[in-house]
Amino acid sequence: MPTPLSEQHLIYDWNECHRAAVQVNSIELVDETLRDGLQSPSVTDPTIEQKIKLIHLMVELGIAGVDLGLPASSSRALADVISLGREIVDQKLPLRPYCAARTLKSDVRAILRASDKIGKPLEAALFIGSSPIRQYAENWTLDQLLHHTEETVTYAVKQGLPVMFVTEDTTRSHPDTLRQLYSTAIECGARRICIADTTGHASPHGTQQIIAFIRQIVAESGEAVKIDWHGHRDRGLAVACSIAAVEAGVDAVHGTGLGVGERCGNTPLELLLINFRLLGYIDNDLSQLNNYCQLIASACQLPVPVNTPVVGKDAFRTATGVHAAALIKAMEKGHHWLADRVYSAVPASWVGREQGIEIGPMSGTSNVIYWLRTHGYGAESKLVEQIFRVAKHYNHTLSDEEILAIVRSAQMWV
């Protein structure tokens, strides 16, 4: 029997070294793929069958909330919201469904129509632009924004809809504007508010600063109001900012599968799931994560880059001799835990995948021996040397077919 291993003994974690204690009681993950994600100009809107399959995978991943779309935008959007809402209700799926809407009564009425068909009130995520640059471009005044906020939130609440109030471009908005908008929304009955980093402007420090400010507004209101963080990745900081948001005390974090969304996209939900589990914020079963992302890629007709973390083709593959040798030695010790981590910060087994060893021009003989043994061939020294020598003349990692051709050629001369 292998000797039990201690993670603390084998991995010195500088991430935790002298780190201030962070109290994270519970954090909700919210999926925006079917609304914000579909704003990407490069994706195809999935069929309703694909969308239904996707929300079931969300449940398996432990995702808490889902944006079903903007029903006021088109008849198709309304029909899909109704179908998805009925699936959630009929199958008793543990998802908090909500719909996006502008701060207009007409948009709220579309959510009411969908709610009537579903038989359950859908949460209304009412959004309004708040930054000075947006106000200048649109010729909006603060008085107009406050009027729309008061009128629409009040209307939605009176109609029995729970309301999440969203300020667009929050991270570039003036504190006085945010204080007035959020305070008005809360006074009118909004019990969830969302901070939107619409242009991916925020840094982790900026994220924590604005959340501290918004939490103070909520505290002053005296109401039980939850706070969401909605990030974009224009600067490539979306995941880091989401972690900062959790540590600053938000209740929920939004993302999309594969980070799909307008421009550079939203915070990749698969990376939130992995990082939050690694940090100990959640303990979700992530075995369906790869299937979830592959469904999004297929349904949206979006290729997944091979080097995409966690779900890309190369996420757990190596063809480098030194790396492969360490991985093989770990396997030979009989410790799956060790082999899954010796050259990977993310355990492949968490997402239903395995560490892979390939053969290419950067490989060593250990790569060749491993490949032959795992494919049912003897690792005779002459065969190993021939494959190794041929591989050094290639300009790419060899496919199984190319390796088999070398094996067959060698066997002909035995």
N, C-alpha and C positions, 0 to 999 in steps of 0.2 A: 504493500500500500504506500502511495506517495505521502511524504511528510506534509501535514497541513501547512498552508502558507498564510502569512499575515500581510495584508495589503499595506499596512503602515510600515512593516519591516522592509518591503521590497520597493516601495515608491515613496520618496520624500516629496511631499506636496507643498511646494512654495505658495500655491494658491491659498493654503490655509495657514501658512506661517505668520504668526503675529496678526492674524486677521481679527478685526473687531467682531464680536458676537452679533449675528444678524438673526432677529426673531421673525421667522416666516411661518405663521400659523397655517394658512392655507392660501393657495393661489389658483385662480381659475384660468384656464386657457380657452380662448375664444377664436373660432375659425371664421375668417372673412373670405375664404377662397371663392365662395359662390356669389359674392357681391364685389368686394373691392378687388379680388383677384381677377375677376373677369373684365375689369377695366383695362387690362393689358391689351394694347393694340395688336399683339401677336398671337393671342389665344383664340380658340374656337369655343363657343358656348356649348358645354356638354348637353347631352340629351337628358330628359328627366329621369330616365332609368339609371343613367350613370350618376346623376346627382343623388338619387335615393340610395344607391349602393355606397356612395361616398359618406353620407351622414351615418350610415350604419358602421362604417370604419371609424368615423369620429368617435362614436360611442365606445368601440373596442379600445381606442387609444386613451380614453378617459377625458376627452375634450368636453368642456362644460357648456359652452354657448356657441351658437351658430347664427350668422347673418344669412337669412334666406334670400335677400335681394332687395331691390327697390321697386315695389309693385306699381308705383305710379309711373314708371318709365315706359312700360309697354304692356300690351295684352299678354304677351308671352311671359314676361316677368311676373305678372300677376298670377297667371295660371300655374307657373312653377312654384311660386310661394305657397299657393293653396295645396298643391300636390305634396310638397315637402312637409308642410304643416300638418296635413292629414296623416302622413306617414308617422310623424313624431307622436301625434296624439293616439292614433289607432294602435301603434306598436308600443306605446308607453315608453318611448325612448327618453333616457335621462339627459335631455338637451334643453337648454334655455334658448328658445327661438326668438329672434327679433328681426326687424326689417328697417332698412335705411329710409330716411325721408328728409326732404328739405323742410325748413321751418315754414311750411305752408299748409293751410287747412286741406287743400286739395290732395296733398300727399298723404296726410293723415287719413283722409276718407278712403283712400285705396287700401291702407292697412286695416281699416275697419271692415271693408268689404271682404278682405281675405280672412279676417278673424271670424266673421259671421259664417263663412263657408267651412272653416276649420272647427268651429265650436269652442274656441279658446282664444282669449285676448293675446295678441302678439305684442311684444315690447316694441315701442317706436323709438328708433335711434334718430333723433332730430338733430340735424347738423346745420351750422351756420358759420360763415367765414368771419374771422375775428382779428386777423393781423392788419396793421396799418397799410401794408403794401397792397393787400387785397381790397381793403376799403377804398384806397385811392384809385385802384384800377377800375373798380365797379361803381365809383361815385356813391358809396354808401356812407351814411352817417351813423354814429353810435346810437342815436335816438331811433333810427330805423331798425337797427339790429335788436335793440331792446324791445321795441314794439312787436316785431315778428316773434321774438322769443316768448314774451308774455302771452301773446294771443294764441300761438300754436301749442305751447306746452299746456296752457290752461285748457284749451279745447280737447287735446288728447286725453288728459287726466279726467276731465268731466265725462268723456266717452268710455271711461273704464280701461284705458290702455296704460300699462306701466311705461314710463318714459326714461330713456337714457339721453341726456343732453350732451351734444358733441360740439366743441368749438374747433373749427378747421384751422390749421396752421397755428395751433396754440403756442408752439415753441418759438414763434416769432411775434407774439402778441404782447401788447403792453399790459402790465399788471393791473392798472386801473380798469381797463376794458374787460379783462378776464374776471375781475372781482364783480363788476356790475352784471355781466352776462350770467355767470354761474349763480350768483346770489339770486338773480331774478328767476332763473330756471328752477332753483331749489324752492324758492318761495311759492312758485306756481305748481309745485308737486313732483318735479323730477327727483327720483330717488337713486339715480345712477348718473354719473357724469364721466365724460371721456376726454382725456387729454390726447390730442392728435398731433403727432409729429409729421405733418402732411408732406413736407418736402425733404424729410430725412435730415433736417438741420441740426438736431440736438446732438450734443456730446454726452457721455455718461454723467459728467459733472452737471451740465445744464439740465439733464433729466431730473437729477435729484433735487436741484434747486427749485425747479418749477413744481415738482410734486409736493415739496415741503410747503410751498406757497399755497397750492390748491387745497392741501389738507387743512391749512389754517382757515381758509374760507369755509370749508365744510364744518370744521369745529365751531366756528362762530355762528353758523346757522342753527346749531342745536338739533339738526335732523340726522337720522341714520341714512347716510348717503354713501354708496360705494363708488370707488374711483377706478376707471379703466385706463390703460395705456395702449395707444395705437401707434405703432412705429412704421417708418419706411426706411429703405436702405440706400438712399442716394449717395451717402458718404461711406457706406459700408459699415456703419456703426449700429445697425438695428438690433442685433442680438445683444451687444454690450449694453446698449441703452435699456433694453428690456430687462436685463439682469439688474441694472441700476434701479429701474423702476420698482422691481419687486423688493429690493433691499430698502427702497425709500418708503415702502408701505402701501403700494396699490393693491387692489383686490383682484384685478383681472388684467391679463395681457393678451393682445390680439396678434394674430399672424395669419399667413396663408400657406397652403402646401406648396413646397418648392419656391416660396417667396414670390409667387406670381402677383402681378399688379402693375399699375401704371408706371411708366418710366423704368426705373431700376427695380421696382417691385416693393413688396411689403416685407416685414420680418418673416423669415422662413419658419413655419410652424414646426417642421421636423427638427430644426436646430434648437428651438425653444424646449421641445420635449426632451431631447437628449441632454442639453445643458442643465435644465432644471432637475433632471433626475441625477445627473452627476454631482450637482451641488446639494442634493438632498432635499430640494423643495417639494418634489413629488416622488411617488413610487409607482408610477403607471406601468402597465404591461405594454411594451413597445414592439411586441412581436409582429404586429400588423403594419408597422410604420412604412416598411418598404412597399407593401401592397398598396397602401394609401397613396404614396407618392407616385407609384407607377400608374395607378388609375388616373390621377390628375394629369400626368404627362400624356397618357393615351387619350383621355377624354378631351383635353384642351389642345391636343396635337402639338405638344411642346417637347422638343428634345431635351433630355437631361444630360448636361455636360458630364463627361466621364469622371472628372475630378470633383464633382459635387460631394460635399461631406455627407457621410452616413449612407446615402442612397445612390450615389454615382457608381458606375461600373468599376472604377478603380479605387473606391473608398477603402477596400480591404485587400487589395492585390499588391504584390511586390514581385519584381523581376530582378531586383538588385541582390548580388551575391551575399554581401555582408548582412543585409536585413533578413534575407531568407535563411541564412545559416543560424542566426539567433532564434528565429521562429521555429525552425526544425529542432534545434536543441531543446527549446522549451517544450515542444510536443513530445520529444523523447523522454523527458522527465515525467511524463504522464499527468501533467497538470493542465487541464483545459483552461483554467483561469489564467495561468501564466502565459500560455500560447496566445490567448486572446488579448493580452495587454503588453507583451514585451516590446512590440513596435506599433502600438495603437493606443491612443488616449480614449478611444470609444470602443467598447466591447462589441464586436460584430454579432455575438450571440444575442445581445439585447434586441436586435432588430431582425432576428431570424436569418442571419447571414454567417458566413465563415471566412476566416483568413485564407487567402489564396496565394499560391506560389507559382510563378510562371517562369518561362525560359526566354532570355533575350540576350542582346550583346553585352549587357551589364551584369549578367548572371555568373555564378560560380558553379562548380561541379555539384554542390549540395542541391542546387535547384534541379539539376538534371536527375540526380538520384531520387529526389522526392517525387518528381513527376512520374518517373518510370514505376516506382513502387506503388504509387496511388492509382496508377492506370493498369496495374496487373502485370507489369513486366519485370524481369530480373534486371538488377543494376550491375551488369557485368562491366568491368573496367574499360574494355575496348569500346563497348556501346556508349558508355557515359562519355568517354573521351571524344568519340566521333560527333555526338550531338553537341557537346560543349564547343568543339572546334568549329563546327558549321554555324552555330548560333553567333559566334563572334564575328562572322562575316555578314550577318543580317543587319539591317538598319531599323528593325522593329522587333517587338516581342512576338515570338512565334505562336501561331495558332496550333491547336491540337492536331489539325490536319497536316500542317507542315512538319510537326515533330513525328507524327506517325509515318510520314513519307520517308524521313531519315531512318526510322526504325526498320521499315520494310526493306529499304535499300541495304542496310547493314546485314539484315538476315539473309538477303540473297547471296551475300559473299561469305557466309559462314560455312 
